[in-house]
Amino acid sequence: MSERLPSAEEALELLSESGCTPQVIKHCKMVTSIAMEIAKACRQRGLNVDVELVRVGALLHDIGRSRTHSVNHVVRGAEIARSLGLPKPVVSIIERHVGGGISLNEAKRLGWPTK
């Protein structure tokens, strides 16, 4: 895959091909639905939101659950996304969708990247 955003259909295929269960894929679809409502509402209020990036990021946010269901799925997901050649903004969404409020020391303890 190139640095272009995959379509929603391609993103769903990537989830399936990576080994995500039907339950994880269903969850990703539900998250996408909510994320799209928020993104569209933000655009209507004049915010500059890349709605397609939100769609693809939401669909792929849990691709790492194809390897682990631990909190570390974000690190594994980012590795998968990079190996697939997904654009950096998508990788960033995947690796940052959990951990709000986690300190640098906690990230180190968890074995997470310290960014």
KENU-672232 format. One record per residue: residue number from 1; residue in one letter; x, y, z of N, C-alpha, C, O in turn. Coordinates in Angstrom, 2 decimals. Atoms other than C-alpha are relative to their C-alpha. Layout:
% KENU-672232
REC   nr  rest      nc1      nc2      nc3     cac1     cac2     cac3      cc1      cc2      cc3      oc1      oc2      oc3
REC  NUM     A        X        Y        Z        X        Y        Z        X        Y        Z        X        Y        Z
...
//
This chain:
% KENU-672232
REC   nr  rest      nc1      nc2      nc3     cac1     cac2     cac3      cc1      cc2      cc3      oc1      oc2      oc3
REC    1     M     0.84    -1.17     0.00     0.00     0.00     0.00     0.89     1.24     0.00     1.96     1.23     0.61
REC    2     S    -0.77    -1.23     0.10     1.24     3.50    -0.76    -0.35     0.93     1.15    -1.04     0.54     2.09
REC    3     E     0.30    -1.00    -1.02     1.06     6.67     1.33    -1.40     0.58    -0.16    -1.76     1.51     0.56
REC    4     R     1.38    -0.47     0.13    -2.52     7.19     0.14    -0.86    -0.69     1.04    -0.56    -1.79     1.50
REC    5     L     0.95     0.61    -0.93    -5.41     6.58     2.46    -0.72    -1.15    -0.69    -1.16    -1.00    -1.83
REC    6     P     0.83     1.07     0.57    -7.08     3.23     1.86    -1.47     0.40     0.08    -1.85     1.23     0.90
REC    7     S     1.45    -0.21    -0.09   -10.80     3.26     1.19    -0.52    -0.73     1.23     0.20    -1.53     1.85
REC    8     A     0.62     0.71    -1.12   -13.18     2.10     3.89    -0.02    -1.50    -0.27     0.25    -2.31     0.62
REC    9     E     0.04     1.43     0.36   -13.55    -1.20     2.03     1.38    -0.63     0.13     1.51    -1.75     0.63
REC   10     E    -1.37     0.52    -0.12    -9.77    -1.63     1.83     0.40    -0.12     1.47     1.06    -1.08     1.86
REC   11     A    -0.33     0.05    -1.42    -9.44    -0.84     5.54    -0.64    -1.23     0.66    -0.01    -1.91     1.46
REC   12     L     0.67     1.19    -0.55   -12.00    -3.52     6.40     0.70    -1.28    -0.45     0.82    -2.22     0.33
REC   13     E    -0.75     1.15     0.50   -10.09    -5.99     4.21     1.29    -0.18     0.78     1.68    -1.30     1.12
REC   14     L    -1.24     0.07    -0.75    -6.87    -5.12     6.05    -0.25    -0.57     1.40     0.55    -1.36     1.90
REC   15     L     0.34     0.55    -1.32    -8.55    -5.84     9.40    -0.17    -1.51    -0.09     0.37    -2.27     0.73
REC   16     S     0.27     1.42     0.17    -9.75    -9.20     8.14     1.28    -0.77    -0.34     1.57    -1.81     0.26
REC   17     E    -1.23     0.68     0.43    -6.48   -10.13     6.42     1.04    -0.05     1.11     1.86    -0.97     1.14
REC   18     S    -0.98     0.00    -1.08    -4.48    -9.21     9.52    -0.37    -1.00     1.09     0.46    -1.34     1.94
REC   19     G     0.41     1.01    -0.97    -6.51   -11.70    11.56    -0.92     0.52     1.09    -1.13    -0.17     2.08
REC   20     C     0.95    -0.51    -0.99    -8.94    -9.48    13.48    -1.26    -0.85    -0.02    -1.72    -1.29    -1.08
REC   21     T     1.21     0.80    -0.12   -11.96   -11.37    14.75    -1.21     0.81    -0.47    -1.14     2.03    -0.55
REC   22     P     1.23    -0.72     0.36   -15.48   -10.52    13.60    -0.46     0.97     1.10    -1.01     2.03     0.79
REC   23     Q     0.38    -0.89    -1.10   -16.08    -9.00    17.07     0.82     1.28    -0.02     0.28     2.37     0.20
REC   24     V    -0.86    -1.19     0.07   -13.11    -6.64    16.72    -0.42     0.87    -1.19    -0.49     2.09    -1.08
REC   25     I     0.42    -0.75     1.19   -14.23    -5.66    13.21    -1.33     0.71     0.27    -1.51     1.86    -0.14
REC   26     K     1.28    -0.63    -0.35   -17.76    -4.99    14.51     0.24     1.22     0.90    -0.36     2.27     0.70
REC   27     H    -0.35    -1.10    -0.89   -16.29    -2.82    17.28     0.58     1.17    -0.80     0.20     2.32    -0.58
REC   28     C    -0.62    -1.04     0.81   -14.18    -0.90    14.75    -1.05     0.74    -0.85    -0.95     1.95    -1.03
REC   29     K     1.09    -0.64     0.77   -17.29    -0.24    12.62    -0.83     0.91     0.89    -1.23     2.00     0.47
REC   30     M     0.79    -0.82    -0.93   -19.17     1.05    15.67     0.76     1.27     0.38     0.19     2.35     0.43
REC   31     V    -0.83    -1.16    -0.32   -16.29     3.33    16.65     0.01     0.97    -1.18    -0.07     2.19    -1.00
REC   32     T    -0.01    -0.84     1.19   -16.18     4.60    13.07    -1.29     0.79    -0.14    -1.26     1.97    -0.48
REC   33     S     1.29    -0.68     0.08   -19.87     5.45    13.12    -0.04     1.21     0.93    -0.47     2.29     0.53
REC   34     I    -0.01    -1.09    -0.97   -19.46     7.56    16.25     1.02     1.07    -0.38     0.74     2.26    -0.30
REC   35     A    -1.05    -0.95     0.41   -16.21     9.14    15.04    -0.44     0.85    -1.18    -0.12     2.04    -1.24
REC   36     M     0.47    -0.75     1.17   -17.86    10.14    11.77    -1.03     1.05     0.41    -1.03     2.16    -0.12
REC   37     E     0.97    -0.99    -0.49   -20.73    11.84    13.60     0.73     1.20     0.61     0.37     2.35     0.35
REC   38     I    -0.76    -1.07    -0.65   -18.23    13.82    15.65     0.76     0.82    -1.04     0.74     2.05    -0.99
REC   39     A    -0.77    -0.69     1.03   -16.05    14.67    12.63    -0.89     0.91    -0.84    -0.53     2.05    -1.13
REC   40     K     0.92    -0.81     0.81   -19.00    15.88    10.59    -0.54     1.19     0.79    -0.67     2.28     0.24
REC   41     A     0.47    -1.10    -0.84   -20.32    17.97    13.48     1.09     1.06     0.15     0.80     2.26     0.14
REC   42     C    -1.11    -0.95    -0.10   -16.89    19.55    13.86     0.15     0.80    -1.28     0.37     2.01    -1.24
REC   43     R    -0.08    -0.70     1.29   -16.77    20.39    10.15    -1.13     1.01    -0.14    -0.92     2.12    -0.62
REC   44     Q     1.14    -0.92     0.08   -20.23    21.94    10.35     0.22     1.24     0.85    -0.37     2.29     0.59
REC   45     R    -0.30    -1.15    -0.87   -18.88    24.20    13.08     1.24     0.75    -0.49     1.75     1.64     0.20
REC   46     G    -1.10    -0.74     0.60   -16.07    25.33    10.80     1.39    -0.51     0.30     2.37     0.13    -0.10
REC   47     L    -1.32     0.56    -0.29   -13.23    23.14    12.07     0.52    -0.75    -1.22    -0.24    -1.37    -1.96
REC   48     N    -0.65     0.68     1.12   -10.77    21.78     9.53     0.27    -1.46     0.40     1.27    -1.76     1.05
REC   49     V    -0.09     1.41    -0.37   -11.31    18.03     9.91     0.10    -0.83    -1.28    -0.71    -0.68    -2.20
REC   50     D    -0.13     0.93     1.13   -10.09    15.40     7.45    -0.90    -1.20     0.30    -0.50    -2.15     0.98
REC   51     V     1.01     1.01    -0.30   -13.21    13.25     7.54     0.43    -1.38    -0.47     0.18    -2.37     0.22
REC   52     E    -0.45     1.32     0.49   -11.69    10.46     5.45     1.10    -0.57     0.87     1.15    -1.78     1.09
REC   53     L    -1.03     0.47    -0.93    -8.67    10.26     7.75    -0.66    -0.51     1.28    -0.25    -1.53     1.82
REC   54     V     0.73     0.46    -1.19   -11.06    10.00    10.70    -0.63    -1.36    -0.28    -0.55    -2.25     0.56
REC   55     R     0.65     1.27     0.35   -12.96     7.22     8.90     1.01    -1.15     0.01     0.79    -2.17     0.65
REC   56     V    -0.99     1.08     0.13    -9.87     5.16     8.07     0.70    -0.25     1.34     0.93    -1.40     1.71
REC   57     G    -0.64     0.17    -1.31    -8.19     5.81    11.43    -0.89    -0.74     0.98    -0.43    -1.59     1.74
REC   58     A     0.94     0.68    -0.90   -11.31     4.73    13.29    -0.16    -1.47    -0.38    -0.22    -2.34     0.49
REC   59     L     0.12     1.40     0.43   -11.66     1.59    11.19     1.22    -0.81     0.40     1.08    -1.96     0.82
REC   60     L    -1.24     0.76    -0.22    -8.03     0.60    11.70     0.58     0.14     1.41     1.62    -0.45     1.70
REC   61     H    -0.61    -0.29    -1.30    -7.48     1.80    15.26     0.35    -1.25     0.81     1.30    -1.22     1.58
REC   62     D    -0.25     1.22    -0.79    -7.61    -1.74    16.69     0.60    -1.14    -0.83     0.44    -2.31    -0.46
REC   63     I    -0.61     1.06     0.82    -5.71    -3.63    13.96     0.99    -0.83     0.82     1.21    -2.00     0.52
REC   64     G    -0.94     0.73    -0.86    -3.19    -4.58    16.66    -0.66    -1.10     0.82     0.03    -1.97     1.35
REC   65     R     0.71     1.07    -0.72    -5.87    -6.71    18.32     0.02    -1.31    -0.78    -0.43    -2.35    -0.28
REC   66     S    -0.21     1.26     0.73    -5.13    -9.23    15.60     1.17    -0.79     0.59     1.33    -1.97     0.31
REC   67     R    -1.16     0.66    -0.61    -2.00    -9.99    17.63    -0.11    -0.13     1.51     0.37    -1.10     2.09
REC   68     T     0.12     0.01    -1.46    -2.88    -9.14    21.25    -1.20     0.84     0.41    -1.57     1.79    -0.27
REC   69     H     1.09    -0.81    -0.53    -5.76    -7.85    23.31     0.45     0.79     1.22    -0.37     1.38     1.92
REC   70     S    -0.52    -0.80    -1.10    -3.48    -6.26    25.88     0.03     1.47    -0.43    -0.19     1.80    -1.59
REC   71     V    -0.09    -1.43     0.31    -3.07    -2.51    26.10     1.12     0.25    -1.01     1.13     1.29    -1.68
REC   72     N    -1.12    -0.09     0.94     0.07    -3.09    24.03    -0.45    -0.17    -1.46     0.37    -0.09    -2.37
REC   73     H     0.48     0.17     1.38    -2.14    -3.65    20.97     0.26     1.25    -0.83     0.31     1.17    -2.06
REC   74     V    -0.27    -1.21     0.76    -1.45    -0.04    20.05     1.38    -0.04    -0.64     1.56     0.43    -1.76
REC   75     V    -1.37     0.12     0.53     2.27    -0.74    19.59     0.02    -1.01    -1.13     0.59    -0.76    -2.19
REC   76     R     0.06     1.02     1.05     1.60    -3.91    17.64    -0.76     0.50    -1.23    -0.37     0.23    -2.36
REC   77     G     0.78    -0.55     1.10    -1.02    -2.12    15.55     0.80     0.97    -0.84     0.72     0.95    -2.07
REC   78     A    -0.85    -0.94     0.73     1.40     0.64    14.63     1.05    -0.75    -0.83     1.34    -0.36    -1.96
REC   79     E    -0.97     0.82     0.75     3.97    -2.00    13.61    -0.66    -0.59    -1.24    -0.08    -0.57    -2.33
REC   80     I     0.74     0.58     1.14     1.37    -3.69    11.39    -0.26     1.08    -1.04    -0.03     0.87    -2.23
REC   81     A     0.32    -1.09     0.92     0.31    -0.37     9.88     1.24     0.45    -0.79     1.16     0.68    -1.99
REC   82     R    -1.24    -0.38     0.70     3.92     0.58     9.08     0.38    -1.07    -1.02     0.80    -0.75    -2.13
REC   83     S    -0.39     1.08     0.92     4.55    -2.84     7.52    -0.90    -0.03    -1.23    -0.49    -0.51    -2.29
REC   84     L     0.93    -0.06     1.13     1.50    -2.29     5.30     0.19     1.28    -0.83    -0.47     1.46    -1.86
REC   85     G    -0.25    -1.24     0.72     2.83     1.10     4.19    -1.11     1.02     0.15    -1.30     1.87    -0.73
REC   86     L     1.08    -0.96    -0.21    -0.10     3.00     5.65     0.57     1.38     0.29     1.67     1.50     0.83
REC   87     P    -0.49    -1.36    -0.23     0.22     6.79     5.82     0.28     0.28     1.48    -0.38    -0.27     2.36
REC   88     K    -0.39    -0.33    -1.37     1.87     8.27     8.92    -1.16     0.49     0.87    -1.22     0.11     2.04
REC   89     P     1.10    -0.41    -0.87    -1.32     9.98    10.14    -0.86    -1.18     0.48    -1.38    -1.14     1.59
REC   90     V     0.75     1.18    -0.42    -3.08     6.59    10.23     0.78    -0.75     1.08     0.20    -1.18     2.08
REC   91     V    -0.85     0.66    -1.00    -0.15     5.02    12.10    -0.10     0.76     1.33    -0.19     0.15     2.39
REC   92     S     0.07    -0.82    -1.20    -0.30     7.92    14.56    -1.32    -0.22     0.75    -1.32    -0.31     1.98
REC   93     I     1.30     0.27    -0.64    -4.01     7.35    15.23     0.03    -1.34     0.70    -0.43    -1.46     1.84
REC   94     I    -0.04     1.36    -0.56    -3.42     3.64    15.83     0.83    -0.03     1.28     0.42    -0.62     2.28
REC   95     E    -0.88     0.12    -1.16    -0.53     4.12    18.23    -0.33     0.96     1.13     0.25     0.88     2.21
REC   96     R     0.32    -0.97    -1.05    -2.12     6.97    20.18    -1.44    -0.05     0.47    -1.86     0.83     1.22
REC   97     H     1.42    -0.02    -0.37    -5.74     5.94    20.61    -0.28    -0.48     1.42    -1.42    -0.43     1.87
REC   98     V     0.14     0.32    -1.43    -5.16     4.70    24.16     1.10     0.72     0.75     2.07     1.21     0.16
REC   99     G    -1.10    -0.51    -0.80    -3.11     5.99    27.01    -0.11     1.44     0.40     0.86     2.01     0.90
REC  100     G     0.15    -1.37    -0.46    -4.52     9.42    27.67     0.33     0.10     1.48    -0.25    -0.61     2.30
REC  101     G    -0.36    -0.18    -1.40    -2.90    10.57    30.88     1.11    -0.92     0.48     1.48    -0.87     1.65
REC  102     I    -1.10     0.89    -0.41    -0.17     7.93    30.89     1.30     0.81     0.00     1.63     1.48    -0.98
REC  103     S    -1.25    -0.74    -0.13     3.09     9.41    32.13     1.12    -0.67    -0.79     1.01    -1.83    -1.21
REC  104     L    -1.18     0.54     0.68     6.47     8.94    30.48     0.52    -1.24     0.73     0.90    -2.22     0.09
REC  105     N    -0.48     1.15    -0.77     7.49     6.60    33.31    -0.89    -1.22    -0.18    -0.40    -2.34    -0.29
REC  106     E     0.92     1.12     0.22     4.35     4.49    32.88     0.19    -0.60    -1.40     0.18    -1.82    -1.57
REC  107     A    -0.22     0.48     1.37     4.94     4.28    29.13     1.25    -0.88    -0.03     1.25    -1.94    -0.66
REC  108     K    -1.24     0.79    -0.05     8.49     3.05    29.80    -0.25    -1.34     0.68     0.22    -2.38     0.22
REC  109     R     0.30     1.23    -0.76     7.21     0.50    32.34    -0.81    -0.98    -0.85    -0.62    -2.20    -0.76
REC  110     L     0.81     0.84     0.88     4.70    -0.79    29.78     0.76    -0.47    -1.24     0.27    -1.32    -1.98
REC  111     G    -0.77     0.35     1.18     7.41    -1.06    27.14    -0.48     0.72    -1.25    -0.22     0.28    -2.37
REC  112     W     0.52    -0.79     1.13     5.70     1.56    24.97     1.06     0.97    -0.49     1.97     1.33     0.25
REC  113     P    -0.86    -1.10     0.46     7.49     4.06    22.79    -0.26     1.21     0.90    -1.38     1.40     1.38
REC  114     T     0.14    -1.11    -0.95     8.09     7.19    24.86    -0.43     1.29    -0.66    -0.16     2.38    -0.16
REC  115     K     0.51    -1.22     0.63     6.48     9.58    22.44    -1.43     0.27     0.38    -2.02     1.25    -0.07
//
